[in-house]
């Protein structure tokens, strides 16, 4: 079975091999992540670094490009790096992964993030799976008005934050 993610048939067929490679990518990233105890320890996750130092940890992700694109070229004096060792390992993982695997992984993360706000049969298997993990009936849905109020509240909070 296959499923096209977009119009580019050569790079977007969701096959078993592609799904397996996405699972392997996510597993590699999880294995490289710091232990929860370390991630919660301020002495380990508070690592102020210059932009240049931060860029050196991961050659596959350009922090400068992200800042130029989304923050109008803002250049912070320091960036807090949660785990320098994770960024180094992530660079190796990304370097060894195909572009199609990374692209599919990112699409999957968007689907996971927005599935609760989308009313479409395509996301029902994911919602049923989440319900099962939470011990709920498979087809139970949050009332639509609660989803809308939550979304508006989150978005308004983000809009108000800069003025606070």
C-alpha positions as a printed NumPy array, in Angstrom:
array([[  0.   ,   0.   ,   0.   ],
       [  1.219,   3.505,  -0.742],
       [ -0.033,   7.044,  -0.244],
       [  1.169,  10.199,  -1.985],
       [  2.088,  13.069,   0.334],
       [  2.092,  15.665,  -2.448],
       [  2.144,  15.868,  -6.226],
       [  5.75 ,  14.699,  -6.589],
       [  5.201,  10.993,  -7.142],
       [  8.921,  10.196,  -7.283],
       [  9.666,  11.491,  -3.775],
       [  6.371,  11.351,  -1.928],
       [  5.077,   7.804,  -2.02 ],
       [  4.423,   6.619,   1.506],
       [  5.596,   3.013,   1.273],
       [  6.524,   0.502,   3.959],
       [ 10.211,   1.254,   3.349],
       [  9.65 ,   4.989,   3.779],
       [  7.577,   4.475,   6.923],
       [ 10.288,   2.18 ,   8.297],
       [ 12.931,   4.83 ,   7.588],
       [ 10.842,   7.512,   9.355],
       [ 10.424,   5.233,  12.38 ],
       [ 14.177,   4.546,  12.368],
       [ 14.886,   8.297,  12.17 ],
       [ 12.594,   9.063,  15.092],
       [ 14.079,   6.181,  17.088],
       [ 17.62 ,   7.436,  16.42 ],
       [ 16.68 ,  10.933,  17.554],
       [ 15.019,   9.569,  20.697],
       [ 18.085,   7.46 ,  21.499],
       [ 20.343,  10.502,  21.085],
       [ 18.171,  12.708,  23.306],
       [ 19.377,  13.4  ,  26.842],
       [ 17.929,  11.39 ,  29.714],
       [ 14.847,  13.028,  31.285],
       [ 16.831,  13.672,  34.477],
       [ 19.513,  15.522,  32.521],
       [ 16.927,  17.399,  30.468],
       [ 15.366,  18.684,  33.71 ],
       [ 18.697,  19.601,  35.33 ],
       [ 19.414,  23.306,  34.852],
       [ 23.142,  22.726,  35.265],
       [ 23.018,  20.488,  32.183],
       [ 20.486,  22.231,  29.928],
       [ 21.577,  25.851,  30.5  ],
       [ 24.399,  26.233,  28.   ],
       [ 24.637,  29.823,  26.71 ],
       [ 26.506,  29.858,  23.408],
       [ 27.217,  32.346,  20.652],
       [ 25.42 ,  31.919,  17.351],
       [ 28.69 ,  30.769,  15.767],
       [ 29.239,  28.156,  18.509],
       [ 25.657,  26.935,  18.145],
       [ 26.021,  26.605,  14.371],
       [ 29.158,  24.486,  14.88 ],
       [ 27.189,  21.816,  16.774],
       [ 24.981,  20.926,  13.816],
       [ 26.046,  21.524,  10.234],
       [ 22.721,  20.202,   8.914],
       [ 20.539,  22.941,  10.461],
       [ 21.363,  26.604,   9.911],
       [ 20.233,  28.584,  12.953],
       [ 21.313,  31.752,  11.12 ],
       [ 19.01 ,  30.904,   8.204],
       [ 16.118,  30.217,  10.581],
       [ 16.669,  33.547,  12.352],
       [ 16.952,  35.42 ,   9.046],
       [ 13.782,  33.799,   7.737],
       [ 11.556,  33.95 ,  10.804],
       [ 13.039,  36.681,  12.988],
       [ 14.027,  39.32 ,  10.475],
       [ 17.736,  38.637,  10.815],
       [ 17.794,  39.06 ,  14.594],
       [ 21.252,  38.192,  15.935],
       [ 21.166,  37.186,  19.598],
       [ 24.277,  37.665,  21.689],
       [ 23.706,  34.199,  23.198],
       [ 21.522,  31.178,  22.496],
       [ 20.646,  28.697,  25.227],
       [ 21.561,  25.257,  23.909],
       [ 19.663,  22.567,  25.79 ],
       [ 22.016,  19.757,  24.852],
       [ 25.154,  20.368,  22.795],
       [ 25.802,  16.622,  22.604],
       [ 22.297,  16.047,  21.188],
       [ 22.836,  18.67 ,  18.483],
       [ 26.112,  17.002,  17.492],
       [ 24.461,  13.583,  17.341],
       [ 21.443,  15.003,  15.491],
       [ 23.796,  16.372,  12.842],
       [ 25.133,  12.848,  12.219],
       [ 21.609,  11.397,  12.153],
       [ 20.35 ,  13.975,   9.662],
       [ 23.451,  13.613,   7.494],
       [ 22.865,   9.86 ,   7.221],
       [ 19.121,  10.186,   6.485],
       [ 17.625,  10.728,   3.056],
       [ 15.964,  14.03 ,   2.233],
       [ 12.712,  12.166,   1.56 ],
       [ 12.806,  10.521,   5.004],
       [ 13.362,  13.882,   6.72 ],
       [ 10.65 ,  15.551,   4.632],
       [  8.185,  12.764,   5.444],
       [  9.105,  12.942,   9.143],
       [  8.364,  16.683,   9.179],
       [  5.017,  16.142,   7.426],
       [  4.201,  13.469,  10.029],
       [  5.003,  15.892,  12.877],
       [  2.642,  18.485,  11.353],
       [ -0.108,  15.858,  11.08 ],
       [  0.451,  14.856,  14.717],
       [  0.332,  18.476,  15.846],
       [ -2.838,  19.427,  14.002],
       [ -4.807,  16.158,  13.958],
       [ -6.928,  17.165,  16.956],
       [ -8.058,  20.354,  15.225],
       [ -8.905,  18.744,  11.882],
       [-12.218,  17.051,  11.219],
       [-11.36 ,  14.69 ,   8.407],
       [-11.563,  10.909,   8.098],
       [ -7.853,  10.833,   7.19 ],
       [ -6.833,  11.638,  10.792],
       [ -9.265,   9.217,  12.461],
       [ -6.755,   6.343,  12.805],
       [ -4.35 ,   8.646,  14.669],
       [ -7.111,   9.971,  16.933],
       [ -8.311,   6.422,  17.689],
       [ -4.746,   5.419,  18.534],
       [ -4.331,   8.414,  20.873],
       [ -7.644,   7.612,  22.567],
       [ -6.603,   4.003,  23.087],
       [ -3.29 ,   5.107,  24.653],
       [ -5.246,   7.368,  27.014],
       [ -7.681,   4.594,  27.968],
       [-10.639,   6.215,  26.203],
       [-13.171,   4.72 ,  23.836],
       [-11.613,   4.717,  20.345],
       [-14.117,   7.043,  18.669],
       [-14.66 ,   9.542,  21.481],
       [-14.076,  13.134,  20.365],
       [-13.615,  16.338,  22.305],
       [-16.601,  18.614,  21.848],
       [-15.888,  20.918,  18.906],
       [-16.51 ,  24.091,  20.904],
       [-13.809,  23.05 ,  23.395],
       [-11.322,  22.585,  20.556],
       [-12.218,  26.025,  19.157],
       [-11.985,  27.793,  22.53 ],
       [ -8.643,  26.124,  23.246],
       [ -7.253,  27.108,  19.84 ],
       [ -8.43 ,  30.716,  20.155],
       [ -7.053,  30.914,  23.704],
       [ -3.662,  29.6  ,  22.635],
       [ -3.476,  31.89 ,  19.605],
       [ -4.564,  34.98 ,  21.537],
       [ -2.035,  34.178,  24.227],
       [  0.699,  34.133,  21.607],
       [ -0.517,  37.447,  20.178],
       [ -0.586,  39.082,  23.609],
       [  2.823,  37.828,  24.724],
       [  4.9  ,  40.412,  22.791],
       [  2.978,  43.281,  24.394],
       [  3.402,  42.007,  27.953]])
